[in-house]
Amino acid sequence: MQFIPEQYRIPDVPMQPFIDADEIWNYLNQTPSTLESVQQVVAKSLEKKRLNLKEVAVLINGTDSESIHCIKEGAKALKTKVYGDRIVLFAPLYVGNKCSNDCTYCGFRSSNREQVRVTLTGKELEREIEALEDEGQKRLILVFGEHTEYSPEFIAEAARTAYRVKKGTGEIRRVNINAAPLDIEGFRTVKEAGIGTYQVFQETYHPEAYKRYHVRGKKANYEYRLTSLDRAQEAGLDDVGIGALLGLYDWRFEVMGLVRHTNHLEACYNVGPHTISFPRIKDASMLEVGDRHFVSDEEFARLVAILRLAVPYTGLILTAREPAPLRNELIQYGVSQIDGGTKIELGSYSRAERNHDLNRGQFHIGDDRTLNEVVDELLQQGMLPSFCTACYRLGRTGEHFMEFSVPGFIKRFCTPNAMLTLAEYLVDYAPPETSNRGWAVIEKNMERMNEKMQRDIREKIERVKRGERDIYF
């Protein structure tokens, strides 16, 4: 393979494929790494500057204990600089699991005759949303299989339903989508429903590996999926999320692929992905993958830290696929969003029992704590749970979000707004013990602010206690 210097690379072109497997492997195979070079790259990241592919390769190739320690400590410091102690909370809500694709790692695959196929009716969806609101959820991600039944109009109507349903003081203020790639007109249709982030995960960025796992269906088209979020941007949907399913191919390549995807979106549209996800393969009905590319907990922690350093302002999502102790650890290295109170069997939020039947869900989850248990443990760690959605309602997305976040100013909004949404949760949903911990964490965060900001926040918190809701900066 011939090494392609970065300055000679073919420029990014909107709507055109941008992954060159040889290029990525050349970076990985031909970029030396020493403790000194790792320290230099970490220092650049701590200046809140996104890394290029060669610099990411330096971090990936830093496999000695001192380099790994430097990377993890750097990621911890960067996360504190950019995000403070905030952890954003959300819940996934599966709307339909019919699927025309046959992906060997997914319980929803079309050849799985044991899977119980369900599409929630409008009333069933309303009951699920009410149950989530009863727990205190404010942010949802609606999940759909890839099937003709789940048209852009169907997805848009599900989002509108989520916004429309309100129970007591409960309401959903942010609806994200995880669904099949759409054409430009389809993305416009969904955007008009007022959605937040539209997620499309590439699963694996390696073209040949992709072919092995995607047997039949529209998803088998690697390039169509790879350019899906270009179409979203062309449709004016500038809030997008990318991801890779770890365990399908070498994790080092996937990390480089995620960064390359980020580079592409920034080069073509002046805004990178709002979030990056990196789920690991978990047990699923009819799983056929093998363990050749298994990612250990140690490797997982490393790659989370590397991603945080590579893309300082991009949200990193860690899902309930992982067990609680590991999630608590990885939060330290850069994760900024987690789900809580997660149930992935369709219709399960409105039922009291927890069902872990692999023939009723997409995969096995590792963290089945209730939302309040998650909130309580975060508070015990001194973290600040956040249900904030202010940026999206105020138009701070896409390029506008970058204008606020890249200089680091977003902490002026996010930490106060996190405190206000936590105050709502403590008043409306938290048991006394959690409430006491929550007010203590709010006070601790308040002490770090100037007197004017403290006065403003205290005034707004008093309004929350008097019954006002959805107050934000």
C-alpha positions in Angstrom: 0.0 0.0 0.0 1.3 3.4 -0.9 1.2 6.1 1.8 -0.9 9.2 0.8 0.4 12.3 2.5 -2.5 14.4 3.9 -1.8 17.4 1.7 -2.2 15.2 -1.4 -5.5 13.6 -0.4 -8.5 14.0 -2.7 -10.6 16.8 -1.3 -14.0 16.0 0.4 -16.9 16.3 -2.0 -20.5 16.6 -0.8 -22.6 13.5 -1.4 -19.6 11.4 -2.5 -17.9 8.5 -0.6 -15.0 9.6 1.5 -13.5 6.4 3.1 -10.3 5.0 1.7 -9.4 1.9 3.6 -5.8 2.0 2.4 -5.4 5.6 3.5 -6.6 4.7 7.0 -4.4 1.6 7.3 -1.4 3.6 6.0 -1.9 6.1 8.9 -2.2 3.3 11.4 0.8 1.3 10.0 3.2 4.1 9.2 2.6 6.6 12.1 5.2 6.1 14.9 4.2 6.8 18.4 6.3 7.7 21.4 5.4 9.1 24.8 6.7 12.5 23.7 4.5 12.5 20.6 1.5 11.3 22.6 2.0 14.2 25.0 2.2 16.7 22.2 -1.0 15.5 20.7 -2.8 15.5 24.0 -1.5 19.0 24.6 -3.1 20.1 21.3 -6.4 18.5 22.2 -6.4 20.3 25.6 -6.3 23.5 23.6 -9.7 22.3 22.4 -8.5 21.8 18.8 -9.8 18.8 16.8 -7.2 16.3 15.8 -6.3 15.2 12.3 -6.0 11.5 11.3 -2.2 11.3 11.8 -2.6 12.7 15.3 -5.3 10.2 16.1 -3.1 7.4 14.8 -0.4 8.6 17.2 -2.8 8.1 20.1 -4.0 4.7 18.9 -0.4 3.5 18.5 0.6 4.7 21.9 0.2 1.3 23.5 2.7 1.5 26.4 1.4 2.1 29.9 2.7 5.6 30.2 1.1 6.7 26.9 -2.2 5.1 27.8 -2.1 6.9 31.2 -1.4 10.2 29.5 -4.3 9.7 27.0 -6.8 8.8 29.8 -5.7 11.7 32.0 -5.8 14.1 29.1 -9.3 12.9 28.2 -10.5 13.4 31.8 -9.1 16.9 31.9 -10.6 17.8 28.5 -14.0 16.6 29.4 -13.9 18.7 32.6 -12.8 21.7 30.5 -15.6 21.4 27.9 -18.5 19.7 29.7 -17.9 20.2 33.4 -19.6 17.5 35.5 -22.7 17.3 33.3 -24.1 14.0 32.0 -27.1 14.3 29.7 -29.8 11.7 30.1 -32.2 10.2 27.6 -34.2 7.1 26.9 -34.5 5.0 23.7 -38.1 4.1 22.6 -38.5 1.4 20.0 -41.4 2.2 17.7 -41.2 -0.7 15.3 -38.9 -3.7 14.7 -40.0 -4.8 11.2 -36.9 -4.9 9.0 -36.1 -5.8 5.4 -32.3 -6.1 6.0 -30.5 -9.2 7.0 -27.6 -8.1 9.1 -25.8 -10.9 10.9 -25.3 -9.0 14.2 -28.9 -7.8 14.7 -31.9 -9.5 16.3 -34.2 -7.6 14.0 -32.7 -9.3 10.8 -35.3 -10.3 8.3 -34.3 -14.0 8.4 -35.0 -14.2 12.1 -38.3 -16.1 12.2 -38.3 -16.2 16.0 -38.4 -12.4 16.4 -41.7 -11.1 17.5 -42.5 -8.3 15.1 -44.3 -5.3 16.5 -45.1 -1.8 15.4 -46.7 0.4 18.0 -50.1 1.8 17.2 -50.7 5.5 17.9 -52.4 4.7 21.3 -49.6 2.3 22.3 -47.0 4.9 21.5 -48.9 7.4 23.6 -48.9 5.0 26.6 -45.2 4.4 26.2 -44.5 8.1 26.2 -46.8 8.7 29.3 -44.9 5.9 31.1 -41.6 7.6 30.3 -42.9 11.0 31.4 -44.0 9.4 34.7 -40.3 8.5 35.3 -39.2 12.1 34.5 -37.7 11.6 31.1 -37.5 14.7 28.9 -35.4 13.4 26.0 -36.2 10.4 23.7 -34.6 8.7 20.8 -37.2 6.9 18.7 -35.8 3.8 17.1 -37.1 2.1 13.9 -36.2 -0.9 11.8 -35.7 -0.4 8.1 -39.0 -1.2 6.5 -41.3 0.4 3.9 -43.9 0.8 6.7 -41.6 3.2 8.4 -41.7 6.0 5.9 -40.6 9.6 6.5 -44.2 10.5 7.2 -44.6 7.7 9.7 -41.3 8.7 11.5 -42.4 12.4 11.5 -45.8 11.5 13.0 -44.2 9.5 15.7 -42.1 12.5 16.6 -45.1 14.8 16.6 -46.9 12.3 18.9 -44.0 12.3 21.4 -44.0 16.1 21.6 -47.8 16.2 21.8 -48.3 13.8 24.7 -48.1 15.4 28.2 -48.9 13.9 31.5 -49.0 15.9 34.7 -45.8 18.1 34.7 -44.2 15.6 32.2 -43.4 16.4 28.7 -40.9 15.3 26.0 -38.8 18.3 24.9 -36.3 16.6 22.6 -37.0 13.8 20.1 -34.0 12.3 18.3 -34.3 9.6 15.6 -32.4 6.4 14.9 -33.7 5.0 11.6 -32.8 4.1 8.1 -31.1 6.6 5.7 -33.5 8.7 3.8 -33.4 10.6 0.5 -33.2 14.4 0.7 -37.0 14.9 0.5 -37.5 12.3 3.3 -35.0 14.1 5.6 -36.9 17.3 4.9 -40.2 15.7 5.9 -38.7 14.4 9.2 -37.0 17.7 9.9 -40.4 19.5 9.7 -41.6 17.5 12.7 -39.1 19.4 14.8 -36.7 16.5 15.5 -33.4 16.9 17.2 -30.5 14.6 16.1 -30.9 12.1 13.2 -28.6 9.1 13.8 -27.3 6.8 11.1 -24.6 4.4 12.2 -22.2 3.1 9.5 -21.7 0.0 11.7 -18.3 -0.7 10.2 -16.4 1.8 8.0 -14.4 -1.0 6.3 -16.0 -1.6 2.9 -15.1 -5.3 2.6 -16.1 -6.1 6.2 -19.4 -4.3 5.6 -20.2 -6.6 2.8 -19.8 -9.7 4.9 -22.2 -8.6 7.6 -24.9 -7.1 5.4 -26.4 -10.0 3.5 -29.5 -8.6 1.9 -31.6 -5.5 1.9 -31.1 -1.8 1.2 -28.6 -1.6 4.0 -26.2 -3.8 2.0 -25.4 -0.7 -0.1 -22.3 0.7 1.7 -22.0 3.9 -0.2 -25.7 4.8 0.1 -25.4 4.5 3.9 -22.0 6.3 4.1 -23.4 9.4 2.4 -26.8 9.4 4.2 -25.9 12.3 6.5 -24.7 14.3 3.5 -28.3 14.1 2.3 -29.5 15.2 5.7 -27.3 18.2 5.5 -28.5 19.0 2.0 -32.0 18.8 3.4 -31.2 21.4 6.0 -31.1 18.9 8.8 -27.8 20.0 10.4 -28.0 18.0 13.6 -26.7 14.5 12.9 -25.2 11.6 14.8 -22.7 9.0 13.6 -21.6 5.7 15.0 -19.8 2.4 14.6 -20.7 -1.0 16.0 -17.5 -2.3 17.7 -16.7 -5.9 17.1 -17.3 -6.1 13.4 -13.8 -5.0 12.5 -10.6 -3.7 14.1 -11.6 -1.0 16.6 -8.6 1.1 15.6 -9.9 1.3 12.0 -13.4 2.2 13.3 -12.1 5.0 15.4 -10.2 6.4 12.4 -13.3 6.0 10.3 -15.4 8.0 12.8 -12.9 10.8 12.8 -12.7 10.7 9.0 -16.5 11.0 8.9 -16.3 14.0 11.2 -13.6 15.6 9.0 -15.8 15.0 5.9 -18.9 16.7 7.4 -16.9 19.6 8.7 -15.1 20.0 5.3 -18.3 19.9 3.3 -20.9 21.5 5.6 -18.8 23.4 8.2 -20.4 21.4 11.0 -19.4 18.0 12.4 -21.7 15.4 13.9 -23.5 16.4 17.1 -22.9 13.0 18.6 -20.8 9.9 18.1 -21.9 6.5 19.3 -19.7 3.4 19.7 -21.9 0.4 20.9 -20.2 -2.9 21.4 -21.8 -6.1 20.0 -24.0 -7.8 22.6 -25.9 -11.1 22.5 -28.8 -11.1 20.1 -31.2 -13.6 18.6 -29.5 -15.3 15.6 -26.2 -13.5 16.2 -23.6 -14.6 13.7 -20.4 -12.5 14.1 -17.7 -14.4 15.9 -15.2 -12.9 18.4 -12.2 -12.1 16.1 -12.7 -8.4 16.6 -13.9 -8.5 20.2 -13.2 -5.3 22.0 -12.1 -5.8 25.6 -13.0 -3.5 28.5 -9.5 -2.2 28.5 -9.5 -1.4 24.8 -12.9 0.1 25.1 -11.7 2.6 27.8 -8.8 3.5 25.6 -10.9 4.2 22.5 -13.4 6.3 24.4 -10.5 8.5 25.7 -9.0 8.7 22.2 -12.3 9.8 20.7 -12.8 12.5 23.4 -9.4 13.9 22.6 -10.0 13.7 18.8 -13.3 15.5 18.8 -13.5 17.8 21.9 -16.9 19.3 21.2 -18.8 16.2 19.9 -21.1 14.5 22.3 -20.1 10.9 23.1 -23.0 8.5 23.8 -22.6 5.3 25.9 -25.7 3.1 26.0 -27.1 0.6 28.4 -25.6 -2.2 26.4 -22.8 -1.8 28.9 -23.0 -2.8 32.6 -23.3 0.0 35.2 -19.8 -0.3 36.7 -18.1 0.1 33.3 -20.4 3.0 32.4 -19.5 4.7 35.6 -15.8 4.3 34.7 -16.1 5.5 31.1 -18.0 8.6 32.0 -14.7 9.8 33.4 -12.9 9.5 30.1 -15.2 11.6 28.0 -18.7 10.2 27.7 -21.3 13.0 27.8 -24.6 11.3 27.3 -26.1 8.0 28.6 -29.5 6.4 28.7 -31.3 5.6 31.9 -34.2 3.4 32.8 -33.8 1.7 29.4 -36.2 -1.0 28.1 -35.7 -2.2 24.5 -38.6 -4.6 24.1 -41.4 -2.9 22.2 -44.2 -1.7 24.5 -42.3 -2.5 27.6 -42.2 1.0 29.3 -45.9 0.8 30.0 -45.6 -2.7 31.5 -44.4 -3.2 35.0 -42.2 -6.3 34.3 -38.8 -6.2 32.7 -38.5 -8.6 29.8 -35.1 -9.7 28.6 -36.3 -12.1 25.9 -33.9 -11.9 23.0 -36.7 -12.6 20.6 -38.5 -9.5 21.7 -35.6 -7.1 21.6 -32.7 -6.1 19.3 -29.9 -7.2 21.7 -29.2 -7.8 25.4 -28.7 -4.8 27.6 -26.2 -4.7 30.5 -27.6 -1.9 32.6 -31.3 -2.2 33.6 -31.3 0.4 36.4 -34.3 2.6 36.7 -33.9 6.3 35.7 -33.8 7.3 39.4 -31.2 4.7 40.2 -29.0 6.2 37.4 -29.6 9.7 38.6 -28.9 8.8 42.2 -25.6 7.1 41.3 -24.5 10.0 39.2 -25.2 12.4 42.1 -23.2 10.1 44.4 -20.2 10.5 42.1 -20.6 14.3 42.1 -21.9 14.4 38.5 -24.6 16.8 37.4 -27.5 14.9 35.6 -29.0 17.0 32.9 -32.3 16.8 30.9 -31.5 20.1 29.2 -32.9 20.7 25.7 -32.6 24.5 25.5 -30.1 24.7 22.6 -32.4 23.0 20.3 -35.4 25.2 21.0 -33.2 28.3 20.7 -31.7 27.3 17.4 -28.2 26.6 18.8 -27.6 23.7 16.5 -25.4 23.0 13.5 -23.1 26.0 12.7 -24.8 28.1 15.3 -24.0 25.4 18.0 -20.4 25.4 16.8 -20.2 29.2 17.2 -21.1 28.8 20.8 -19.4 25.6 21.7 -16.1 25.6 20.0 -14.8 28.6 21.9 -16.0 26.9 25.1 -18.8 29.4 25.8 -21.4 26.6 25.9 -20.7 25.9 29.5 -22.2 29.3 30.3 -25.5 27.9 29.1 -25.3 24.1 29.7 -24.3 24.0 33.4 -27.0 26.5 34.6 -29.6 24.8 32.4 -28.6 21.4 33.6 -29.1 22.6 37.2 -32.6 23.9 36.3 -33.7 20.6 34.7 -32.3 18.7 37.6 -34.3 21.0 40.0 -37.4 20.1 38.0 -36.6 16.4 38.4 -36.0 16.7 42.1 -39.2 18.6 42.7 -41.4 16.3 40.5 -40.0 12.8 40.6 -37.1 12.2 43.0 -37.5 10.3 46.3 -36.3 12.2 49.4 -32.8 10.7 49.5 -32.1 11.4 45.8 -33.6 14.9 46.3 -31.2 15.7 49.1 -28.2 14.6 47.1 -29.4 16.5 44.1 -29.8 19.9 45.9 -26.3 19.4 47.4 -24.8 18.9 43.9 -26.6 22.0 42.6 -25.2 24.0 45.5 -21.7 22.6 44.8 -22.0 23.7 41.1 -23.4 27.1 42.2 -20.3 27.8 44.3 -18.2 27.8 41.1 -20.1 30.6 39.5 -20.0 34.4 39.9 -22.5 36.2 42.1 -24.7 37.4 39.3 -25.1 34.0 37.8 -25.8 32.5 41.2 -28.6 35.1 41.8 -30.1 34.4 38.4 -30.1 30.6 38.9 -31.5 30.9 42.4 -34.3 33.1 41.2 -35.1 30.6 38.5 -35.0 27.6 40.9 -37.5 29.4 43.1 -39.8 29.7 40.1 -39.4 26.0 39.6 -40.3 25.3 43.2 -43.4 27.5 42.7 -44.5 25.3 39.8 -43.1 26.9 36.7 -41.4 24.5 34.2 -39.1 24.6 31.2 -37.1 27.7 32.3 -33.7 28.1 30.7 -31.0 30.5 29.8 
